[in-house]
Amino acid sequence: MIRIVGSIVVWNYVLDGKEGVAKDVIEALDSTKNLIIFRVIEGDLLKHYKSFKFIIQVSPKAKGSVAHWSLDYEKLHGRSTHSDAVGARNEQRN
């Protein structure tokens, strides 16, 4: 499937046992850096965040590749336990 900047992607996910949906737009795509950036434009994440981006970059290795996921977000409210769950998941996978 070919992806281009401006394409819309809908994700169904489960976080802490709760199903959610995120509608994202591909904000950047760089095939030379193996990089893609998704910005959330609708969905459950925006109940907790003012903005939310997924940055994914793949680095080829001798055997296979390594994918680096980064999350760039701004909380909607000062105290949100939701971000703690997302951050914990991200740390466990790095």
N, C-alpha and C positions, 0 to 999 in steps of 0.2 A: 504494500500500500504506500503510495507516494504522499508525503506530507509537505505542505507549503505554509509559509508564514501567513497567518490569518485564518487557517483552518480551525474548525471547532471540533473538540474532542469531548465526549461525555464519559466520565468514569463512575463506576459503581464500586464502592469500597465498604469495608467493615473496619471500624475503629472501636476498640473496647466493647466488642459485641454488638454494636449498633450499626445498622446499614446507613449509608449515606450516598449522595450523588454530588458530583462536581462537574460543572460545565466549564471547560477551559478553552482558551484561544492560544494557538502557537504564536508566541511573541517573537522568537528568534530561532533560527536554524542555521547552523554552520557545519557543513559536511567536512570541511578541512580540519576542524577541531573536534569533530564527533560530538557536537553540542546541540541541545534543544532546550528551549525555555517555554514552559506553559504558564499562563496567568489565569487564575480562576476568575470567571466572570459571573457565575451563578452557582447556586447550590448551598448545601448544608455548611460548608466551611465558612461561608460569608456571614453566618449567624454569629460566629465567634471572632472573625478577623476582618479588619478593614481592607487588607490586601493579602494575597497569598500567591506565591510563585513556586514552581518546581523547576529546578535547574538540574539537568542530567547531562553528564559528560562521560563518554566511554574512552578508555585508554587501552589500546591493544598491547598485549603482552606476548611473550614467546609462545605460551600455550594459553589461548583464549584471550579474554579481555576483562577489564575491571570497570564497573560502572560506579560513578560517584554521583550520589543524589544530594542536593542541597535544597533546603527550604528557606525561602525568604518571605517573612510575613510580618504584619503589624497587627497587634491585638486590637479588637474593637473596644474592649473594656480592659481596665488595668489588671483585673484578676479574672483569669479564665483557666479552669482546669483542663480544658480541651487542648490548649497548646502544650501543656505538660505531657499529655498522652502522646501527642504527635512528636514532640521532641524526644521522648523516651524511645519511641519506635525508631526514629531516625538514628539515634545514638547506638542502638543495639545492632543496626544493620551496617554501620560503618566499620 
